[in-house]
């Protein structure tokens, strides 16, 4: 073959933003030939190829910020925490803020024309395939698992711990503390998820789990149904994590002595590790053979076991769960009615569907991606249409109804402000009006009269969840106008939500920590994840505000410092990915944004 022809036909791995928008072939030059012919050489820009700059993986796991780590990274990743009262604001503003770029093409704030955000070729589509190989390498190292859980780590000499899906457990010389007789039984691990009648796992029968527990004494055997083993493994892992986390938090609240003897680890921890890895290996089987058990188990893993899963993988697991739901016709009204008639847990399964749909919309939009499925094609009965209304569950039903409205609004905002190509399709004021209506409903729900103790504490978690989701919708809605300096509504919301999260999680009020420890249940990861993500986005919003307001560059915003303080407290319970902290602590180079869609989408407003 002629080498000259081969050179001319070379493949171009990355097109400029102009050619990408026009869906035309690009020659890869800088500037490219098409931009030269169009007399737009300055607009010929090449975004970083995210496929080549994947987030770094250390020891088979995404880098997280663990318990007893200070939220400070500098150039040395993580610094050990030498006291919770350490000044977290040191060296925050050492780097000069990037200059404000006002050349973004966007409509005037408050006009009736639709606002089309110029995303400079940002890809809003979801990848077709989920990298199960990368997912299966996460948290397979037992030392990393201990850090994620906040458990006592083995001594430095014991580094030979490993897990094999075909093995009976852990290999190595570290010993377990409890004997088989003293350790919680598998039935006890199941019971943990059903302790609170007001907040038990929906869609899953405790008696069905008992049957599976009896049917599969060995979850590592190759016989049996993958979906049943997956559901049981996920439930047992979640039960182990919940009990062990309670032990760790309650012990740390008493004294500083080691919880276990040296070179010893809790059997609860080893069991959780074993069950989690056993469940992960079964995920691909679920997608090829959709069942209700597989769907319920995958929702539990995607939503309520976020301690062990990176943010990006939480998004794709939620999408996988939705794919199972669609395959099972859970998005179809007729099929759902048949389910309600044939399955005693049908109401719970439908509630799980709405739960994972709301989560996937939230995770997709904050990653700068279109939701997997919007509300329009869904005919599934709403919670208010299938759940009996009484004083006990009225609050929970109203919560789910508003949560669905917020997820719908987030999807609308993203589609119409970030991906729409029609200039007059939907005016911005209509979206803002919808946002105000939902905000009013949240305010009214917060005034719901509650006089029962358990419902009171549960409502605190639910109301903060709605406030955080409302804040995220606000950030998406006003993000373009913050970039152009035409509105500071996002800043106002960021300050407000930081104060609200602080009031519920700050350790300055001992009752907050006492409440979190005493009432920690199987769902403890979910609200902490929502709060942490909201705080990270709030910090980015405040950093952008400092860039726009010149005279604030040399000052420290109170709410920003407050947010770091809360994150420092939250990381003692739930690990936070290091790259989320990096972007709010040291936003110094656009190159650092590559490889993570959440960080890249929100970090772009700083450059």
N, C-alpha and C positions, 0 to 999 in steps of 0.2 A: 504493500500500500504506500502511496505517495505521502511522505512525511509532512509536506506543506499542506495537503488537504486535511490530514489528521489534525494539524495545528489549528486550521481554520474551523474545524468542527469540534474543537474542545468544548467540554461541557462547562457551563457557568454555574457555580454552586450558589451564588448570591446575586440577585438583581437589585438595582437601585430603587429607591422608594417611588420615583416617578413611573418607571416601567412596571413595578409591581401593582401600583394603583390602576394603571391602564391595561394590566394583564397582557403586556407585550414583551417580546423577547429583548433581553438586554445583553450587550456584548461584554459587560464586566469591566470596561475601562473607566477611568476617572478623569474627566467626566466621560460618560458613555456617548456613543455616536448619536443616539436618539435625542439626548438632552442637548447636544451641540446643534443638531438640526432644528430643535424647537427653541433654540436661543435661551435655554434655561440651565446653563452649566452650574450655577450656584445652588440649584435645587437638586442636583445629582448627588444624593447622599446614600451611603451604604450603612445599614444597621449591622450591629454585631450579630454574627451567626451563632444563635443560641445552641445549635446542634453540636458545635465544636467546643463551646465553653460551658460544659456541664458543671454544676456545683460540685465542689470537692467532696469526696467521700473518704472518711478516715476510718480505717479498720472495719470497712464494710458497712459503716453507718453514716448517715447525714450528721453534720456537726450540730450539736445541741448545746445550750447553756443549761448546766445541771444545778441541782441543789448545792448550796455552799459555794457557788461561783458568783463573783461580783459582775454586775452588768457593766463591764468595761473591757475593751479588747485591745486597744492600741495597735501595736504591730505584733503582739505576741498572743494572739487568739484570746485566751481566757486567763484572768488573774484570780488567784484564790481569794475568797472572802475572808477578811480578818476581823469581821465584826459588821453587824447589820447597820451600825451607825456611821459607817465609813462614808465620807463625802463622795457621793456618786457623780457630782457635777464637775469634778476636777478634770481638766483637759478636754472638756466637751467642745469648746469653741477655739481650739488651737488652730484649726484649719480655716482659711479664708473661704467664705461662702461664695459659690459661683455667681457670676453676674446674671441679672434678670434678663430673660429673653422675651421681648414683647412682640416678636414677629409671628406669633401664632395666629392662624386664620380662624377667627371665631366671631359669631354674631354679637351684636351689642347686648349687654345684660338687660333683661327685662323686656325685650322686644317680643312681638308675637310670632316672629319667624322661628323656625326650628333651629336649635343650636347643634351644629355639626362640629365635633371636636376633631381637629386635624391631628391624627395620631401618628403621623410620620411613618406610615407603613407598618404600624403595630399589628401583629397577627392576632385577631380575636377568636380564631377557630381553635377548637380543641384537637389535640393529636388523636389520630385514629386509633393507635395502639397504645396500650398501657404496658410499660416495661416491667413485666413480672420478675425478670431476672434481677433487676436492681431492687425491686421491692423485697424479694426474698433474701437479699443480702443485708437488709436493714435489721439491726438488733439481733443478729445471730451470734454476736460476741457477748458472752455472759457478763463481762465487765461493763460493757455499755448498757446492758439491760439493768444491771444494778444501779448504775448512775441515773438512768431514766426514772427508775422507781424511787430513787433517793434512799436506797438501802445501804447497809454496811458493805463495803467492798472487801474482798479477801486481801491478804497481805501481798506485798509486792512480789514475794517469792512464788505466789500461786497464780500463775498466768496461763495455765494449761487447760482452762475450762473451755469446753466446746459443746456444740449440740449437733446431733445428727438425727434427721427425721426417722431413720430406721433404728436408732439406738433406743435403749430404755430410758435414757435421761442424760445426766451430765457426766462427762468424763473428767477426771482430775482428782486431786487429793483433798480438796476442801470438803469438810463434812457438814451434813445437815444437822440442825439442832434437835428438832422434834423427832420423836419416834413415830412410827406409823399409828400407834395407839393414841398419841396425844395430838397429832395433827388433825385439822378439820377434815371431816369426811367429804366425799364428793357431793353427798346430799346436802351437807351444810353449805358448801359453796353455791349450790343452786338456790338454797333458801335465802341467801343474802340478797338476791335480786328481787325477792318478794316480801321483804321485811315490812315495808311501808305500803299499806293498801292504797294510799293516795298517790303513790309513785312507784308502782311495780312495772316491770318490763311489759310493754304492750305487745299483743300479737303472739305471745308465747305462753303456753300452758305449763305450769309447774309440774303437773302430773305427766305431761308428755316428756318433759325433761327427765323425770324420774324413770320413765320407761326406757329412754335412751341410755341413761346411766347404767341401768341393769343390763341392757342389750350389748353395750360396748365396754366391757371391763378394761379392754386394752385398745386405746384409740390409735395406736400405731400399727395395728394389724391392717392388712390389705383388704380384708373381707368387709362387706357391708356397704352401705350407701354413703357416698362422700358428703352429701348435703346434711345427713343426720350427724355424722361424725364432726363435721365442721360446726354445726350449731352447738353441739355439746361441748366441743373444745373451746369455742368462743365464750360460752356461758361460764364454764369452769375457770377459764383464764380471768374473766371479769370478776368473778367471785373471789378468786385468790388475790387479785390486785386490790380489791376493795378492803378486804380484811387486813392485808398486810399494810396498806397505806394508813389505815386507822391505827394500827399498832405503832407505826413509825411516828405519826403526828402526835399521838397521845403521849408517847414516850418522850419525844423531844420537848414536850410541854412541861415535863416533870423535872428532868435533870439532864445533864450532859454526859452521863456515863454511857459506855457502849451498850447497845441493846443486846448484842450477842457476844459470846466468847470469841477470842481471836481465831481467825481462820475458820469461822463457822458462818453458815448462812441459813436463813429460814427455809423450811421445806415449802412454805407458802410461796416463797420467791422462786424456788426451783420448779415448783409445779406450774406457776404462772408462765415461766419461761418455756417449759415443755409444752403446755397447752397452746400458747401463742404460736410457736413455731410449727406445731402440728397443724393448726388451723390455716396458717399461711400457705402451706404446701397444697392445700385442698382448694384454694380460691379458683384456679383455672378450671377445675372440674365443675364448679358451680355454674359457670357461664355457658357450658356446653349442655348442661342438663338442668334447666331452671325448675326450682321447686319453692314452695312457701318456706320450708325450713332453711334452704340456702339463702333466700332473700332476707329473712329475719336475722340470720346469723351475720350476713354481710352488713346490714344496717348497724348492728351492734358494733362490729369491728370498725366501720367507717366513722361512726358518730361518737361512740362512747369508750373507745380504746385509743384515743388520740395521743395518749402519752407516748406510745411507742412508734407512732407513724408520722412521717414528715408531712408538712402542710400540703405539699403538692400531691402526695400519695393519698391523703385524705380526700382530695378533690376527685381523683380518678377512681378510688374505691366507691365513693358516693355515686359516681356515674355508672360504675359496674352494677351497683345495687339497683339503680333506676333501669338499667337495661334488663335486669331480671324481672323487675316490676312490669315493664312493658311486655316482655315475653309472656308473663303470666296474666296479661290484660288487666292489671290493677289500675290502669288509667282509663278503664272503660266502665261506664255506669252499669250496664247490663251485667257484665261479668262480676262486678262488685256486689250487686244484689244477689246473684247466685251464691257468691262466697258467704254473704251474711246469712243465707238460709242454710247452707251446708256446713259451716264451720263456726263453732261456738266462740272462737277467737277472731272471727272475721272483723269485728270493729277494731280490735287492736292492730290487725294487719293493715287495715286502711289508714289508721293513725300513723303507723310506721311509714307507710308510703308518703303521707304528707310531710312527715318529719324529715325523711331523707330528701324529698323534693326541695323543701325549704333550705336545707343545708347545702345541697348542690348548687342552688341558685346563688346563695351567699358566697360560697367558695369560688364559684366560677367568676362572678362579677368582680370580686376583690382581687382575683388573679388577672383581670383584664380579658376575660374570655366570655363568649356567649354561653348562656345556660344550655345544658344538654337538651332539655325539653321545656317549653314555655307553658303557660297556663291554658292557652287557647285550645289545644287539642285534648286537654284532660277533661273527662266527664266524671271522674271519681266523686262520689258523694262527699260533701264537706263535713267536717266534724260536727257542726251544729245540726246536720241532717240525720246523723246516725247515732249520736250519743244521747242517752236520756239526760235531761236537764234537771238538776236539783241543786240545792245550795252548795253541796260539796264540790261538784264537778263543774259548776257554771264558770268559775274562774278559769279552770283549765281549758274548757271549751273556748271561751272568749280569747284566751291567750293564743290558742292554736289558730283561731280565725284571724286575729290581727297579724300573727306571724306569717300566715299565708299571704295576706295583703302586702306585708313588707317585702316578702320574697318576690311577689308579682311586680311591685313597684321598682325594686332593684333591677329586675329583668327589663322592664320598660325603659328605665333611665339609661341602662347600658346600651340597649338596642337603638334607641332613638337619639341619644346624644353622642354615642361613640362609634356606631356601625351603620347608621342610616345614611342613605345616599340621596334622599329626597329632601329638598330644602324646606318645604312647607307642609310636611306630613303631619307633624304634631308640634304645636307651639310649646315653648318651654313653660309658659305660665300654667298650662294644663297639668304638667308633671308636678310643678310646684304646688298647685292646688290639691292634687292627690296626696302629696306628702303632708301638707297641713291637715288634711282630713284624717289621715292615719295617726298623725301626732296627737290630734284631739282625742281620738279613741283611746290611745295609750294613756293620756292624762286622766280620762274618765275611769279607765279600768284600775288605775292606781288608787282611785278613791273607793274601790269596792270594799264594802264593810266585812271585815274578817275579825272573828273573836275566838277562833279555835287555834290552839298553839301550833299544831303541825301544819295547818294550812297557812298560818301567818308566816312561818319561816320558809315554807315552799314558795309563797307568793313573792317574797323578797328576791329569790333567785329568778323567778319568772319575769318580774318587772324590770330587773336589771338587764336580763336577756333582751327584752323588747327595746329598752333604751339604747343598748349597744347596736342592735340591728337598725334602729331608727337613725343612729349616728352614722352608720356605714352608708345608708341610703342617702343621707344628707351629703356625705363626703363625695359620693359619686355624682350627685346632682349639681353641686356647686364647685366641684374640682376644676372644670374648665375656666370658670370665672375667677377663681383664686389665681390661676396661672396668669391670666391677663390683668389681674389687679382690679377687676371691676366689681368684686363682691368679697366680703369677708364673712359670709354666712358660715362657711366651712370652719373658719377659725373660731367663731362663736360656739359652734356645736362641739368642736374639739375641746375647748376649755370646759364646757358644761359637762360633757360625758366623763372627762377626767376626774372632775370633782365628785360626780355620782359614783364612779367605780371606787374612788379613794374612800368615800364614806362607808362603803360596804366591806372593803378588803384591808384597809389600813390596820397595822398592828398597834397603832397609837391608842386604839380602843380595844382593850383586852377582850371584851365580849365578842368582837368580830372573829378573832382567832378561835375563841372557845366555841362559837357557833359553828364555824367551819369544821372543827375537829369532831364535835359531838354529833353533827348531822351529816357527816360525809357518807354518801351512799354510792351505789354502782354508777351513778351518772356524774360523778364529781369532775371528770375531765371536760365535759361539754361546756358548762358555763365559764370555766376558767379559760378555755380556748377562745371563746367569743370575746371575753374581756381583754385578753392579751392581744389579740389581733386588733381590736378597736383602739387600744392604747398605742400600739405601734403606728397605725395609720394617723392617729391624732398627733403624735410627735412629728411625723413627716409634714403634716399640715402646718404645724406651728413653725417648723424650720423654714418652710416656704414663706410664711408670713414674715419671718425675720429678714428674708431676702428682699421682699417687696418693700418693707418699711425700713428705709436706710438707717434711721437714727436708732433702731433697735438692735443693730448688728453687734454692738458691744455689750449688750445686756443679756441677762439670763431670765427667760420667761418662767414665772413661778409654776404654771401648769405643766410645763415641760419637765422641770425638776421633780414635780409631784408624780408625774407619770412614771419616771424612772424609779422612784421610790416604790410605787405600787408593783411594778414589774419585778423589782428585787424581792418583794414579799411573795409574789405569785410563783416565782421560779423555785421557791422552796417546796412548793406542792406539785407544780406541773412544769416540766422542762420546756424551754423556749428555744427555738432554732437560733443558732448564733448569727446567721445572716440577717435575721430580722432586727437583731440588736445592732449589728454593724451599720445598717443603713440609717438608723436614727442617731447613732453616736458619731460616726465618722463619714458623712456623705462627701467624699472628696474627689471621686473619679467615676465617670460613667462606665468605665471598663468593669468596675466592681459589680455593676448591675447584671452582667451577663449570667445566664444559666438558671435564673429563678424568676418565674413570671410574676409572682406577687411583688417581690422586691423591685423588679424591673419596671412594672406598671406604675407603682406608686413612687419609686425613686426618680422616674423621668420628670416629675414636676419640679425636681430640685436642680435640673440642668438645662 
